[in-house]
Amino acid sequence: MQLPPELVEQKVPPHWISYVYTPDVDASCAKAEELGGQVMHPTTDIPTVGKFAVIADPQGAVIALFSAIGDAPGSEEPAAKGEFSWHELATTDYEAAWKFYSGMFSWQKADAMDMGEAGIYQMYGRGAHPLGGMYNKPAEMPAPPHWLYYLRVDDVNAAVERIKNLGGQILNGPMEVPGGDLVAQCMDPQGAAFAIHSTAGA
């Protein structure tokens, strides 16, 4: 969608935003404020679809809440190619952020990876499959706390060439992560950041 004029005036850049399903958006907004977060956009009806709201966590990273009129969206299966496979939070205090999100959504801690001087990378999930990770962003990363979303592709190396040919930029990578998967962080021609991910067996 086109950025609303009020966000343009606030110099909010193009970006992706994730919608987290909740049975009751109003109750989740109240919970977010109780846990130190902020409601950025109040509960709004989407006719015939459901409701949404936008919140910021205590460190300032922004996500959206969504409830559906019909069946809850989502799947318990690993992400298929073309779907978002990883949801990563770069923040200023991942432990405080974890307290907020686990309190909000009952996410569960998964493995934690010690990255040496870069600190801990805490993975999290909801059942059998991990959903993503969170970490303290390095001082040289100028962006405020934010979420980054990874799309699963057949082959990161081939996708990198397609992104460049279509006017996008590669910010970091491709690089191998523990387990042999490949990732790269990218930016589309409008300036929205995203990442791509291919599995070792893809």
PyMOL commands that set and color helices and strands:
alter all, ss='L'
color gray80, all
select helices_A, chain A and resi 5-9+25-34+94-105+116-118+156-165
alter helices_A, ss='H'
color red, helices_A
select strands_A, chain A and resi 19-21+38-46+50-56+62-68+84-91+108-114+120-125+130-136+146-152+169-176+182-187+193-198
alter strands_A, ss='S'
color yellow, strands_A
deselect
rebuild
show_as cartoon
